Amino acid sequence: MTDTELKHLIKMINQISENLARGENKELDAARTADHLKRFWAPLMREKIVGYAASDKDKLSPVSRNAIALLQGQSE
């Protein structure tokens, strides 16, 4: 995956987490985001964003980081 593609994934997950957030509960917002990624992102996309989060989380929103942590706890 190119650097440009990774930047696009980062932008996408942050947008998704912002759009799905209702603000009432950050854990629930992260769960909604993780569910969206599980349902609509290809396994390779999820793998790449999880790999990025393992090495560098600076560009991820807090909800996105929590969603990725939830994804890591789920099986395919």
VOPAGU-2260 file (C-alpha; in pm, 1 decimal, decimal comma):
REM VOPAGU-2260
SITE   aa  ch    i         X         Y         Z
SITE  MET   A    0       0,0       0,0       0,0
SITE  THR   A    1     138,0     335,1     -95,6
SITE  ASP   A    2     176,4     629,4     136,7
SITE  THR   A    3    -105,5     804,6     -49,3
SITE  GLU   A    4    -337,0     507,0       0,1
SITE  LEU   A    5    -255,1     493,8     370,9
SITE  LYS   A    6    -324,7     866,6     406,4
SITE  HIS   A    7    -659,8     806,1     238,5
SITE  LEU   A    8    -745,7     526,7     485,0
SITE  ILE   A    9    -655,1     753,0     776,9
SITE  LYS   A   10    -874,1    1029,7     639,0
SITE  MET   A   11   -1159,1     784,2     578,9
SITE  ILE   A   12   -1156,2     630,8     927,5
SITE  ASN   A   13   -1146,5     974,5    1089,7
SITE  GLN   A   14   -1440,2    1089,1     876,0
SITE  ILE   A   15   -1635,7     772,4     952,2
SITE  SER   A   16   -1577,6     804,9    1325,7
SITE  GLU   A   17   -1681,4    1171,1    1315,1
SITE  ASN   A   18   -1994,9    1096,3    1112,3
SITE  LEU   A   19   -2102,9     806,3    1334,0
SITE  ALA   A   20   -2025,5     983,1    1662,2
SITE  ARG   A   21   -2321,6    1098,6    1859,3
SITE  GLY   A   22   -2112,7    1238,4    2142,2
SITE  GLU   A   23   -2306,9    1069,5    2417,5
SITE  ASN   A   24   -2057,6     789,8    2473,1
SITE  LYS   A   25   -1707,1     764,0    2323,0
SITE  GLU   A   26   -1700,2     385,4    2369,9
SITE  LEU   A   27   -2025,3     349,3    2178,7
SITE  ASP   A   28   -1894,7     582,6    1907,0
SITE  ALA   A   29   -1585,8     361,8    1871,7
SITE  ALA   A   30   -1802,5      48,6    1857,6
SITE  ARG   A   31   -2012,7     201,6    1578,9
SITE  THR   A   32   -1697,2     286,8    1385,3
SITE  ALA   A   33   -1547,5     -60,1    1434,9
SITE  ASP   A   34   -1873,9    -217,7    1319,5
SITE  HIS   A   35   -1871,8      -2,4    1005,8
SITE  LEU   A   36   -1513,6    -102,9     926,6
SITE  LYS   A   37   -1591,1    -469,6     985,4
SITE  ARG   A   38   -1894,4    -456,4     755,4
SITE  PHE   A   39   -1771,0    -231,5     475,9
SITE  TRP   A   40   -1391,6    -230,6     462,4
SITE  ALA   A   41   -1198,1    -505,6     287,4
SITE  PRO   A   42    -977,8    -718,1     513,9
SITE  LEU   A   43    -663,6    -567,2     358,3
SITE  MET   A   44    -785,7    -215,6     438,9
SITE  ARG   A   45    -847,6    -314,0     801,4
SITE  GLU   A   46    -509,4    -485,3     818,3
SITE  LYS   A   47    -333,7    -173,8     691,2
SITE  ILE   A   48    -503,5      65,2     933,1
SITE  VAL   A   49    -435,6    -171,2    1225,4
SITE  GLY   A   50     -69,8    -187,3    1119,9
SITE  TYR   A   51     -51,5     189,2    1102,6
SITE  ALA   A   52    -208,0     224,2    1447,1
SITE  ALA   A   53      50,0     -14,7    1590,8
SITE  SER   A   54     335,3     209,7    1479,6
SITE  ASP   A   55     195,0     562,6    1465,8
SITE  LYS   A   56    -135,9     693,1    1596,6
SITE  ASP   A   57     -75,3    1066,7    1564,3
SITE  LYS   A   58    -313,1    1126,0    1274,4
SITE  LEU   A   59    -597,3     915,5    1414,8
SITE  SER   A   60    -875,8    1067,8    1620,3
SITE  PRO   A   61    -929,2     920,1    1968,5
SITE  VAL   A   62   -1250,0     748,4    1852,4
SITE  SER   A   63   -1066,3     602,8    1551,2
SITE  ARG   A   64    -790,4     470,2    1778,0
SITE  ASN   A   65   -1046,7     304,7    2003,3
SITE  ALA   A   66   -1229,9     157,5    1703,0
SITE  ILE   A   67    -906,1       3,8    1577,7
SITE  ALA   A   68    -840,4    -142,3    1922,3
SITE  LEU   A   69   -1186,2    -300,5    1909,4
SITE  LEU   A   70   -1112,3    -441,9    1562,8
SITE  GLN   A   71    -796,3    -602,7    1694,8
SITE  GLY   A   72   -1004,5    -788,4    1951,2
SITE  GLN   A   73   -1244,0    -929,8    1689,2
SITE  SER   A   74   -1187,2   -1236,5    1477,0
SITE  GLU   A   75   -1244,9   -1242,3    1105,2
